[in-house]
Amino acid sequence: MQAIGGLLPLLASLEPHRLEDIPLRIHSPLGEERAAALAEAWSHGWPNRYPLTLDAEFPGGQFEAGGVGFQTLPIRSGEPRWRDGIVDVSLAVALQITAPEAKVAWIPGAAPAAGLARICDGVDLAVVEVGVARWPRTPEQWRLSVADALKIGARARELWLVGDDGTFGLGEEQ
């Protein structure tokens, strides 16, 4: 199961700004297990205070929230199984977010692939997760290197690299 720990402090910090009658809408790709975990944490942390809706989105789907457009784009990803020393291959999503002021691409935990550059093409900001933490050795590379991310984000106006260990910067691969 992938972590949701960083989302909970974000939701808690937004609590003073929430209106109790407006539900928290969680849009999640079909099959993404973090949405259910986040909904459960929300229900336990804020019982009977704020309504919650959970919308499952197909990879490649589009939706709008508050005047901001979102498009989910399918990508390949890997998730380590440490005990077995292997990486499970899975379908994940990248996002293109379009607001009146800017267009942003977010590529979390992708495996290297030729089509990733199209996600960043012409965006104002691309945020790309790169491999920093040590993973089990596998025959295939399941995480983007810094060099991969620099190539993928080259057509964005600005590129931010985020390490898969939660840090910003280039980490071990400098």
Secondary structure as GFF3:
##gff-version 3
##sequence-region A 1 174
A	DSSP	alpha_helix	7	14	.	.	.	ID=ss1
A	DSSP	three_ten_helix	15	17	.	.	.	ID=ss2
A	DSSP	beta_strand	24	29	.	.	.	ID=ss3
A	DSSP	alpha_helix	33	45	.	.	.	ID=ss4
A	DSSP	beta_strand	52	57	.	.	.	ID=ss5
A	DSSP	beta_strand	62	65	.	.	.	ID=ss6
A	DSSP	beta_strand	68	81	.	.	.	ID=ss7
A	DSSP	beta_strand	86	98	.	.	.	ID=ss8
A	DSSP	beta_strand	103	107	.	.	.	ID=ss9
A	DSSP	alpha_helix	116	120	.	.	.	ID=ss10
A	DSSP	beta_strand	125	130	.	.	.	ID=ss11
A	DSSP	alpha_helix	146	152	.	.	.	ID=ss12
A	DSSP	three_ten_helix	153	155	.	.	.	ID=ss13
A	DSSP	beta_strand	158	163	.	.	.	ID=ss14
A	DSSP	three_ten_helix	171	173	.	.	.	ID=ss15
###
